[in-house]
Amino acid sequence: MASKEAPRRCVVWFGHSGNEERALLAQAGWCTRVADAQLQDGVGARRDDIVVAMADLRQGGIDAVQSMMQVMAMHPWLPWLALVPPESAAHSTEVESILQASAEFFTMPVDMQRLIDTLTKFAVPSSAVIEEDITGIIGTYSHAMRAVVASLQKFASVDLPVLITGETGTGKEVLARTLHRLSARRERPFVAINCGALPPNLVQSELFGHERGAFTGANTRRIGHFEVATGGMVFLDEVGDLPLDAQASLLRLLQEGTLERVGSSQLIRLDVRVLAATHVDLESAVARGSFREDLYYRLNVLRLRVPALRERKDDIEVLAQHFLGAFHEQHGGRVRVFSSDALRALRDFTWPGNVRELINRVQRAAVMAESSLISAGDLDLQNLQLAADRSSLGLSRVVAEREAVLACLRESHFNISECARRLKVSRVTVYRLCKKHKVTLDELRGNGKFMGRPATAA
């Protein structure tokens, strides 16, 4: 049996590598690929190869340095090293930004043995880049997200319902759209519906349509979301919020492939794939009688659990740099990269709001930063780390988070706006944390005074 071909080791070199440098790298087992700024023709590596990027700043002035900053922001999934001339190492804000964003930097003359050792230390499998090209998902270094990507690729070719579970803000709709894009239905519609936002008296009409005269105000026939998505996919976010009558109609659609518009007795046959998502425990909802057991089993054919951001620490830096690059592309400004202390703060934070909270923090920091480098202070995560600090004293993360929220509510006299300001989160996040930890505000406010002052409303 032929042995498996060993992976190549490849340096993706942005700049002008010298002949002697390439020869020494080749002797050490590294191939060199000089890349264009846009990386339009790919990394140039096979799936099993390992790669590292080199930002070569030795040949250009300030324009070249700024261009390199843009390149690094566009390709944050690559591990970066930097080559700089000695006179630039500490005299340029832009160069300093690149050095902070790089794993290591080298000045002239280059210590080639140290360079080769560093390449080996920081290189990553090119499959991380290839998978992103295929799925469009940013951040797949972590084992948890690699498992998600593998499941997506399996589920895409099978026309069965998928139940996507995970905490609020983890990106369940992003994965649903990715599944649609990977499937044979990619050219047909993708319709996303937030079940919790539908008016209770219009749920059936919104989902399945209605006939003219079906109810007061139904002046014309309406085509529901499922008919609009014929041939494609429907994504039901927060499916646990559907009322029982809509659950019965959805069950019939899944079982028989048919629906009835409100006010009609005619069956309409549909070809549509259903994806559903929830952040609540549907098994508990079934036990309470608020969710149909037969519908639960129909939806839970294929299950995709989206990990919380704290479970994928290896992806945080890549995600943050991507969101910063997207913000810069849309709004401009000079902020391009994170300082080393900012990256540590990002990794150390517990992210109760997950990826959605990360996006908000990065955007805020991009506005508040005074230089081209985002600092830890710009992220302003210190007060939000209270729960993690209490965890270090022996409490579980969940208990510590609940205690931190309760303490802040009491200190702010149960004023939601004041509590949000102290925690430096939105009012919505405070309400979400209260719901998550079963903190009933009305009961707490009704318990009387706190420290001699009456409880106040938000």
URZIWO-V713441 format. One record per run of one state. SS is the DSSP state (@ for helix, = for strand, . for the rest). FROM is the first residue (numbers start at 0). LEN is the number of residues. Records with the same first field share a line. If there is no record, write none. Layout:
SS=FROM-LEN  FROM-LEN
This chain:
.=0-8  14-4  27-2  34-15  56-5  74-5  84-1  88-4  101-2  107-4  122-1  125-1  135-7  155-6  165-6  182-7  197-2  208-1  210-11  222-2  228-4  237-1  241-2  256-1  259-2  262-5  269-3  278-3  288-4  299-2  305-3  311-1  331-5  338-1  348-5  368-4  374-1  379-3  391-5  411-4  423-3  436-4  446-3  450-2  453-5
==8-6  29-5  49-7  79-5  103-4  123-2  161-4  189-5  209-1  221-1  232-5  257-2  261-1  267-2  272-6  301-4  336-2  372-2  449-1  452-1
@=18-9  61-13  85-3  92-9  111-11  126-9  142-13  171-11  194-3  199-9  224-4  238-3  243-13  281-7  292-7  308-3  312-19  339-9  353-15  375-4  382-9  396-15  415-8  426-10  440-6
